[in-house]
């Protein structure tokens, strides 16, 4: 807008003023034309609907006429003037092509128009498709269109049977509506170039009246929607279908056609009225064009008038004032501004221009001073805002970190509590290690790690569980290898720190936390966590170590409980289960065998001549024999079998799922292995040692589960009296090893 002159501005203002007016005028002209076209189309639609209604009325009138004739009896059966009276009635009502009466066979006995006989045979309507249905009808039947027999013109038959007093049909009376006469009558009331056409539901031409050949509604585009088989749909509500610009046939002018379907019973006809598009919409379009041209002339006149007024009152005075102001700015003109216009506003502008130039220099100076002061103030405010923003950001970050740490702490407490509950519920340390491996990633916030435990009979700590992919190798460590085991509390090892690094972590990158597992002053194991050296997290916080201490204490409790339970169910000399555990387990195994329908074998074993051996070699040698026998038993029976020291030199083996043959075979294999075992140690070698065994199987040899141990003991008694060093099956009279080959 900087380089636009006053002339261009005046022109732009004029155009901006006139253009909306032109748009309104154009929109009004176009809208009025469209409304006129819509009104003409609606009138044309009403014409089509009126014609369709007239056809419906003709059909209803024919039905009423036929019903009245049928109710009046059988006309014309014996009346020689019947044909003349029917002909006079058809003459008075040209819409009817014919009226007729037939007998029960369909032979015409009376008609308004003579119907020529074919091959000398009497004319009969019995072959017509509507005859049989018409004879059964109780109301006037309107059949589909047919060519008339009298003159071949398309007709619409309306028939009804004539019944006697007993209600039996004796004849048929009917009238045929002349469809050609109907369309000609409709066309006579319309302009000369109007076409009226009737089609069947299948789209076949029935009749046509008009100056042009009948158009095919199914053969051009656009066309009305069709039903199955290409048939035009029947609109029972009399809805008219407008089709604009539908060519009647090739090389004919464009025409507008309106369609409406007339339904009567199961039949229907489609009525179409077509008219030349130029004749229908031409006057409306001509009026719209003339209105549009008039609007253009009016807009052009307004533009010219506006430009002239603005030039005289605005453009010239402002141009002179602009030139004088430029000269004053260059110092080429005096301070006095001459009178350039009689317009009050422009004159006031010229009179105030002097004061404006006078104040301009002073205002410029004040503005520069104010801008300098404002810049200084803004710079100070920016520094203050930046400092406060940094403080707020630091405070927000600190609050976020505190909230995160608090949430992590609460979550860690929940996980630690859950882990403690689960570990306290474990039946063994191995089960507790499985819980530890599954839940430590959640508790340690993604840290890797391993757990080490003291195993019975071992001095070193062995790997028992791991989570993640720890870099620490899974080898054994001693108590001296870890500072946490020496100190009795958690210890953090890192390469860059001042604290010593555990020996078992030499060469392992990253930071490590070791937490000991201690119960009653006894070291039971240790947990190690790993973090990468590049991890942005700090070392483990006190609450994290406290949570690990809780878990470590729960594992120590499980270990202690397992140790105490082992002391109550294990024989201290042989390490086998004791009789108390055997009695507890027997009831459970018998119940499971009865529930699952599987066998349960019991083997009672007794070392041969143990008392003699004990008396000859002493109690220490006897204890060695018992330990050797227990070791051989542990090697030859399954892990699922329960081996117990039942008392003295007696042993009990429970074998779930073993049949009699399986139990005898395993017992005999153990007997042979023990007889071939010689142990060196002490003052003299021990061996060979023989043993006698009795086998009973529920429910194979014993039906009552309460007698299982007694039956096995009885079989052992038989083995002893049969010569010892053998296996006897309950109920057998010879050694079981002989039975098994």
VENQUICOR-V436514 format. One line per field, one symbol per residue. ss: DSSP state (h for helix, s for strand, l for the rest). phi: phi as a letter, one per 30 degrees, with the letter a starting at -180 (. if undefined). psi: psi as a letter, one per 30 degrees, with the letter a starting at -180 (. if undefined). Layout:
ss->???
phi->???
psi->???
This chain:
ss->lllllhhhhhhhhhhhhhhhhhhhhhhhhhhhhhhhhhhhhhhhhhhhhhhhhhhhhhhhhhhhhhhhhhhllllllllllhhhhhhhhhhhlllsssssssllllsssssllllllsllsllsllllllhhhhhhllllsssssssllllllsssssssssslllllsssssssssshhhhhhhhhhllllllssssssllllsssssllllllllllllllllslhhhlslllllllssssssssllllllsssssssssssllsssssssssshhhhhhhhhhhhhhhhhhhhhhhhhhhhhhhhhhhhhhhhhhhhhhhhhhhhhhlllllllllllllhhhhhhhhhhhhhhhhhhhhhhhhhhhhhhhhhhhhhhhhhhhhhhhhhhhhhhhhhhhhhhhhhhhhhhhhhhhhhhhhhllllhhhhhhhhhhhhhhhllllsssssssllllllssssssslllllllllslhhhlhhhhhlllssslllllllllhhhlllllsssssssssllssssssssssllllllllllhhhhhhhhhhhhhhhhhhhhhhhhhhhhsllllllslhhhhhhhhhhhhhhhhhhlllssssssssllhhhhhhhhlhhhhhhhhhhhhhhhhhhlllllssssssllssssssslllhhhhhhhhhhhhhhhhlllsllllllsllllsssssssslllsllhhhhhhhhhhhhhhhhhlllllsssllllllhhhhll
phi->.dcdddddddddddddddeeddddddddddddddddddddddddddddddddddddddddddddddddddddjcdidbcdcdddddddddddbddcdababbdddjddcaadcdcddchicddbcddddcdddddcdcbeccdddbddddbiddbbdbbadccdddicdcabcabcdddddddddddddcedcdcbbbbdedjddcaabldceddcdccbcdbddccdiidddccddidccdbchcddbdicddbcbccacccbidcabccbbbbdddddceedddddddddddddddddddddddddddddcbddddddddddddddddicbdddcddcaddddddddddcdddddddddddddddddddddddddddddddddddddddddddddddddddddddddddddddddddddddddddbddddddddddcdeddchjddlbbbbdceibddccdbabbibddddccdbcdddbdddddiadbccbdddcddcdddcdicdjcbbcbdcbbhicdclacbcbbdddddddddddddddddddddddddddddddddddddccdddciddcdedddddeddddddddddicdbcbbcbbddhdddddddcjdddddddddddddddddccddddccbddlhccbbbcbdicddddddddddddeddddccbcdlidadckdccbcbccbbccdcbdcddcdddddddddddddddkihacccejccbedddddj
psi->fegkleeeeeeeeeefeeeeeeeeeeeeeeeeeeeeeeeeeeeeeeeeeeeeeeeeeeeeeeeeeeeeeefgajkfegjfgeeeeeeeeeefiffkelklklafffkkfklekkjkkkhgkkkkgffkffeeeeffkflkkjllklkkfegfkkljkjlklklafggkkflkklkkkjeeeeeeeeeffllegkkkkkllffgkkelkklfllkljffglklllklakggkkkkjfggkkjkjkhjkdlkgllklkkkkkkjkjbfllkkkkkkkkeeeefeeeeeeeeeeeeeeeeeeeeeeeeeeeeeeefeeeeeeeeeeeeeeeefggllfkkljflfkeeeeeeeffeeeeeefeeeeeeeeeeeeeeeeeeeeeeeeeeeeeeeeeeeeeeeeeeeeeeeeeeeeeeeeeeeeeeeeffkfleeeeeeeeeefeeeeghgklllkklklkgkelkkkfllkaikfklhllllfffkeeeefglkkkkkeflfklkkefgkfjlakkkkkljkkhfkjfakkkkkklfgkfkalkleeeeeeeeeeeeeeeeeeeeeeeeefffkkfefflkaeeeeeeeeeeeeeeeeefhlljkkkkkkkkheeeeeeefleeeeeeeeeeeeeeeeffllffkjkkjfkbgkkkkkjkfkleeeeeeeeeeeeeeefgkkkklbflkkllklkkkkkkkkgefkfkffgeeeeeeeeeeeeeffglhlkkkkflflkffeeg.
